[in-house]
Amino acid sequence: DYLLLLLQKHHITDINIAIRYLGHKIIHHLLQSPPPLSMHLRFIKESQPLGTFGAISLLEAVKFPYILVINSDLVTTINLTELFLQMKATGADMIIASATYPVEIPYGILKLEEGSIEKFVEKPTYSFEVNAGIYLFKREVLSLVPRNKFFDAPEVVDLLLAKGKKVQNFPIQGYWQDISQPDDYEIACQNIHMLSFD
């Protein structure tokens, strides 16, 4: 529901939802609380797990020049309009949104040089830009994806880079939280007041 509100805010109305396990519950929920009439929902039914990009290989004729893919197990306030504008401005073939993820090391880190300690850092925290599960790409990228076969994002990126295509990063400035694990879901529930799609 929150992702549909996000899409509505950015005037994205042609939506395909890939379903498999318990997909009937998603369909039932959306029939009970339908999205705005301006939204056109269709369902892609996977007979087996196909990965992020394998699922979209099942799309029929795609009429738009750009395709946005968002994993459904996340909550975010990403500015999709800015994502699209960066795509246009840079001429990228694909843009992958990222979130900053801190990793706390519970031990002191020794920085060594030929067996000698050069520096001792007590319990540092490092930050990494991680894949946020949001991809915007040109329609032509679909031609790289085999139909009805498991195919994930890293495989698509590797193919694009091997062909000399331009893959850009879009750091999310707003809220982002993965909810694929129970603990992460609880964090999102506690932070739900931070979401605004007005």
C-alpha positions in Angstrom: 0.0 0.0 0.0 2.8 2.4 0.9 4.6 1.7 -2.4 1.4 2.3 -4.3 1.0 5.7 -2.6 4.6 6.5 -3.5 3.9 5.6 -7.1 0.7 7.7 -7.2 2.6 10.7 -5.8 5.0 10.6 -8.7 2.2 10.0 -11.3 3.2 6.4 -12.1 0.0 4.7 -13.0 0.8 1.6 -15.2 1.8 -1.0 -12.6 2.6 -4.7 -12.8 2.9 -6.7 -9.6 4.9 -10.0 -9.7 3.3 -12.6 -7.5 3.9 -16.2 -6.6 3.8 -17.5 -3.0 0.6 -16.3 -1.3 -0.1 -14.1 -4.4 -3.8 -14.7 -4.0 -3.7 -12.8 -0.7 -2.1 -9.7 -2.4 -4.8 -9.8 -5.1 -7.6 -10.2 -2.5 -6.2 -7.3 -0.4 -6.1 -5.0 -3.5 -9.6 -5.9 -4.4 -10.8 -5.1 -0.9 -9.0 -1.7 -0.8 -8.5 -0.9 -4.5 -6.0 1.8 -5.5 -7.1 5.0 -7.3 -9.0 4.5 -10.6 -6.1 6.2 -12.4 -3.9 3.3 -11.6 -3.9 0.3 -13.9 -2.8 -2.8 -12.0 -1.9 -6.1 -13.7 -0.4 -9.2 -12.1 2.6 -11.3 -13.3 2.1 -14.8 -12.0 5.4 -16.7 -11.6 5.1 -20.5 -11.6 8.6 -20.7 -10.0 10.9 -18.1 -8.4 12.4 -16.0 -11.2 14.4 -13.3 -9.4 14.0 -9.6 -9.8 14.5 -9.4 -13.5 13.3 -12.9 -14.5 9.8 -11.9 -13.3 9.7 -8.9 -15.7 10.7 -11.1 -18.6 7.1 -12.2 -18.5 5.8 -8.7 -19.3 3.9 -8.5 -22.6 4.5 -5.6 -25.0 6.1 -2.7 -23.0 4.9 0.6 -24.4 6.9 2.9 -22.3 10.6 3.8 -23.0 11.6 3.4 -19.3 10.8 0.7 -16.7 10.9 1.1 -13.0 11.3 -1.9 -10.8 10.8 -1.8 -7.0 11.2 -4.7 -4.6 8.0 -5.0 -2.6 9.7 -5.9 0.7 10.8 -2.3 1.4 9.4 1.0 2.6 10.8 4.2 1.3 10.1 7.9 0.5 12.6 8.0 -2.4 12.0 10.9 -4.8 11.2 8.9 -8.0 10.9 12.1 -10.0 14.5 13.0 -9.2 15.5 9.5 -10.0 14.0 9.9 -13.5 15.5 13.3 -14.0 18.9 12.0 -13.2 18.4 9.2 -15.7 17.5 11.7 -18.4 20.3 14.1 -17.5 23.1 11.5 -17.4 21.9 9.4 -20.4 22.3 6.3 -18.2 21.0 2.9 -19.4 20.2 2.0 -15.8 20.1 3.7 -12.5 20.2 1.7 -9.2 19.1 3.5 -6.0 21.2 3.0 -3.0 20.9 3.4 0.8 23.6 4.1 3.3 24.1 1.1 5.5 26.3 1.3 8.7 28.2 -1.8 9.8 29.4 -1.7 13.4 32.5 -3.8 14.1 32.3 -5.0 17.8 36.1 -5.4 18.1 39.1 -3.1 17.9 40.6 -3.0 14.4 44.3 -3.3 13.9 45.8 -1.7 10.8 49.0 -3.5 10.1 52.0 -2.9 8.0 54.4 -5.8 7.7 53.5 -7.1 11.1 53.7 -3.7 12.8 50.6 -2.0 14.2 50.2 1.3 12.4 46.9 2.2 13.9 44.4 0.9 16.5 40.7 1.8 16.0 38.3 0.7 18.7 35.0 -0.7 17.5 34.6 1.4 14.4 31.5 1.9 12.3 31.8 1.8 8.5 29.2 3.0 6.0 28.5 1.4 2.7 26.2 2.2 -0.2 23.9 -0.8 -0.6 21.5 -1.8 -3.3 18.1 -0.4 -2.2 16.1 -2.7 -4.5 15.0 0.1 -6.9 16.0 0.1 -10.5 15.2 2.4 -13.4 16.3 1.4 -16.9 15.7 1.8 -20.6 13.2 -0.6 -22.2 16.1 -2.0 -24.4 17.6 -3.6 -21.3 14.8 -6.2 -21.3 16.3 -7.8 -24.4 19.2 -9.0 -22.2 16.9 -10.9 -19.9 16.0 -14.5 -20.9 12.3 -15.3 -20.7 10.9 -17.3 -17.8 14.4 -18.1 -16.3 15.8 -17.1 -13.0 17.7 -13.8 -13.5 18.7 -11.3 -10.9 19.9 -7.7 -10.8 23.7 -8.5 -10.6 23.5 -10.5 -13.7 21.8 -7.7 -15.6 24.4 -5.1 -14.3 27.3 -7.4 -15.3 25.9 -7.7 -18.9 25.4 -4.0 -19.2 28.9 -3.2 -18.0 30.4 -5.9 -20.3 28.6 -4.1 -23.2 30.0 -0.7 -22.1 26.6 0.6 -21.1 26.2 3.3 -18.5 25.0 2.2 -15.0 24.5 5.0 -12.5 23.9 5.3 -8.8 21.1 7.3 -7.1 21.6 7.7 -3.3 18.3 7.9 -1.5 17.9 11.1 0.5 14.6 10.2 2.1 13.6 7.2 4.3 14.4 3.6 3.3 14.0 0.4 5.2 14.1 -3.2 4.1 11.3 -5.2 5.7 12.2 -8.7 4.5 13.1 -9.8 8.0 10.9 -9.6 11.1 13.3 -7.3 13.0 13.5 -5.0 10.0 9.7 -5.0 9.7 9.4 -3.9 13.3 11.8 -1.0 12.7 9.6 0.1 9.8 6.5 -0.1 11.9 8.1 2.1 14.6 9.2 4.6 11.9 5.9 4.7 9.9 5.2 8.2 11.1 8.2 9.4 9.0 6.4 8.5 5.7 4.5 11.2 3.9 3.1 11.0 0.4 1.1 14.2 0.3 
